[in-house]
Structure formats: C-alpha cells, structure tokens
C-alpha cells in the first residue's frame, strides 16, 4: 500500500519551525511496510490544502495529514478533509467532555468558546483520543481511500501514532518492514561503505543502507516479513557478517543507543570517572556526556578554558607550552587532559583545543584544526584532526571524535 504525507502550517513553509513530524512519520510508515513516494507541505489556505489533498488521494491509498486541528480560525485541516469526503461535521459529545477534562486537569477553568471547534468531527470518522492535548485524531475511510488527521505538536502526534495509528495501519498491511541499526565509529564513511559494497550489490531481502552521521557511520539492515520474529531470522546472517567485518568498531546495534551512552556505561562498568577540558567546543562535549542518564556516577566536574589564562590557572598548562607551541597544539591538548584529570581527581579526561572558525586560521594552523588529548590512568594520547565545515560542524565533529577516542582507549 502507498502512503502520502501532508504537513499543514504556514509556519513550516516560512521556516519558523522545523518539520520533524514528516521525518518521524515517514520512518514509521516505512517500518510498517508502507511505500511513501510523495510528501507535501501546504500553508493554512483552504483552496491549496483541498487541491493538495485531492491530488494525494488520486495517487495514494493512505494520506496522513499533520497539523491544523487546533481551535483557531487558521486550523482548517479537518474542515477541508470533511469537504473533500463530503461529510458533514457534528459535535462529538465524548470529545467535548475530554476537552473539558483537559482544561480542568491543567487548572484552566476558563474555556474559550473557540476550543469547542475541536469537538466537531466529520460524520463516520473514527475519533482518536488525544491523551496529551485537546485536538483528537481522526480516521476517514471512503471508497478504499483512507485519510488520517493528526495534531501537529510532536508531543501529541508521536504518542497518538504509536498507541492508535500503528495498530490500525498494521491491520491494513499483511507484511511489515522491520529493521536494525548497526552503529559504527573509528572509521570514515567512504571506507565503511567500501567494506560492504559487495553486500549492498547483492542485497534483496534484507537490504543494507548506509547513513553518514557526524563522526559515525550507521547501517540500517531492513527486512520485509510477516512478523518481527521472521524478520529477525532474515536479518541475522547480515548482522553477523557486519560484526565479522567491523568488529569492535561497532559500538551498538540498538536504535536508541548513542555513542555517549556507550562511553558512559563503559566508564561505569570499569568503575572509572571522567572529566573534560574544552576550549573550542565550549562545553558541547560535557553536554553530550551529561545527556546520558546515570552520567553523574562517572562525571563530577568539567572545565571550559577558552582563554590561555584559564588553561594555566585551572588546568596547570605551562605558560612555556602556550608561548612555544600555542594554544592549538598537541602539547597543549596533552597538558589540558592531564591537568583536568588531576584537578578533578578523575581516572580519565579529554582535552579539546582547536580553531572552529570562521576566523582565526593561518596557513600553519587552518580553520578546522583540532587537537584532542585523551588521558586514561596515566597514559595520554593526542590526536590531530582536520575538519572541514562551518563553526558549528567543526565543533560537533570534534566532540564526536573525542568520544570515539575515549572509547578506543577504554577498549584497550
């Protein structure tokens, strides 16, 4: 079956918000075995939305619209869908009661009149309760075509889709698509893809697709099967072959596990603590580590030492080192890592210093040059990196490489 996505909202067209719903829905539909060939974004205009919906229905079995279900005048998705399906709107008593309960639950006793607009539903529609907001979801079926209306806020659309729409669409599709993500670090995208080019050339079911991430390479192994157990059986030989080829460069085969998750858990397993000393990354590295639940068990304190005086005062980087080699140097990165470990009383430390850009570069030390010092129990390793990107990308690349470097040292 084919599915088409329509995102409704002028704010998306103007770039005021990022359309994360489309990415989420397209991935989920693919995992359900639905083929998505078209996606559209349309503003809050009745005529254009009606034309877009009619076009989608002419070429797709299922159309999912997100956004435009709220209480204001520019929320027109439901009204347009009802018009296209020639269904009158009526007030759904159950939905009206849930809206009232929502306001009372959130201690908002005054309900403005326009909120009752959300209780109007097309005749014959399946009403999907919204457990995180007021606008319900709706499913319309007519002459073999299906239109699904979902609220726009991500914290409403995602739980509604998982709880109610996934089971509904699963019943529509005899086979599903299941996948596993193989996440790799310590190797570049081109090298990683070359190592599996024969597998990609020969793929049928399952398939193998590479995804380049900052400082990482991900491979999605996908199988079409009647159920998850059958899909796992199809994927297992491919997963085993990837393990054989990449070895410990694979840091996880779990979709929701990040590189920082693995690093924090490795430190915890080895009963080690870690600290960070950052110049060009300005706390991004600490932030990645502290995003992990349980990071407080291994991370006690860190340092952002942008100025040379801070490097000397907080990390005991020698003045002579800075004068002779400069703040962006192998020697400074090593002393930053050692000094941070000593100051924090940590078993491991990462020191990052570089030129993120856009200014500050020289022929000898260009923009993108970063030195990363990794200290683990008395041993220091420094790596020189050359990144090519804007300021933000260079900083993110430095953080990813620092985490990879620490993982490599912890594996020894």
Steps between C-alpha positions, in 0.01 A plus 500: 500500500611857435493782752536873445583761763364855510633742760269794559617837627622830362764506775662193341505662155662814645764300683385617843494140621682188384274233353601213725159335465562407135830330585339310786193390303694397189731280704213341690301435182803337337537271800134402455563398141325797341653657190528879515565671166374852569511753784353851497498810716207738457414819685179590679303559181179310432519493122865388484451241773193360322691471172793334674276247676310414180826446314631277779184290499523454123836321529529356851300251707555679831550871565627620837459868582668657802413839645210739467263332749511768771240757614598804293356621167811397305463139619316369195622144441193324636257728320676451166518121541130486583422706190709276275326189639163679494437431866316745727651596835324429828590558864640186661387490862786273609762734355335806654510331839869415458581860408328622814686242711829609345449863600397407853792261536737780405332743742358718223138550596421757229442328165469742211222431252731425207631187675169323436588512129730207572199288603355518148574183302404378152210259486619138499853585615685288753594732786844449659529635854785743561657417837743793483289784362151601393472436125403138428640300212263382229483216247279532191436207265316523169511291180824327591677825593614588851573845643660527844502839676751551780578800724815698425689522833765222512415415862145426384551340159764247604316331790175504301666338201670232710195420709219511243616547142773231492255220595249634247753514214642160596159346435501664156836354400554120488880536515704741704848643467733445793849635542811504716751783514871415510697798630870532427774741607879516449461474122398742224189479285676420173714226657203347676289496184785346300522219754137401434463588131462132407220456755319805364536380140351161586224618733140389456330423830643618735643824365793704626512881493776732630435826685780750562489663842741748653800289596310176448359268235168322546378203296131416502421135435137468389287193435144457376321219681170389647615570855801616703622147574514409130674831425764438765574162343548665161723775641721283721749382231550861385553620858752224563690589183515867600632397841768289335612784274490792742574333833527736796444802275132415547401668824134394498226331300224676691309784336468711814857462632740788433878515505493697824272235654760236427791709628325583827403136557856383422634741762244380752579133429871569553423708810672803353427871513550751221537873455524734201711805421365692203611801305349513149210268586394724789313238707343300216698192595390521863144549380507183290622296796256657743207424271540137606294381792739389773784726384523643852657171610804559278509876434554733795625825352643649180679805367444747218834677460471724198766752603865408544489640853224252586703213358791599722296576811252211498691227316863580579589527132851643506549855380806381309288248310255764390777741404702243308233286331184706526156430646413281200769236519566139586690604812220722632233234440709247694552736793131597500398135532757422770424820689126441494538145630722625780273792590183288503659189648369303202628176346445627144489838330455654158668826401381676182661804342468623143392763249128466434482800267398684302789726604825434681662265251848535352686306227679307775190450713190515276135512603388149592828401667421336834718314748336255737684370805373184665630408845423160651669395824835663436519446126443791260417472132463805277339503159525771237177550305417704192130571462334674206181681579354810659559591863212289630593194293867518603406513867257208466761298311755564773258379767418182306868423446580564867235249609632247248856553622401437859308186400805370314719550806246336732494193274873442548 
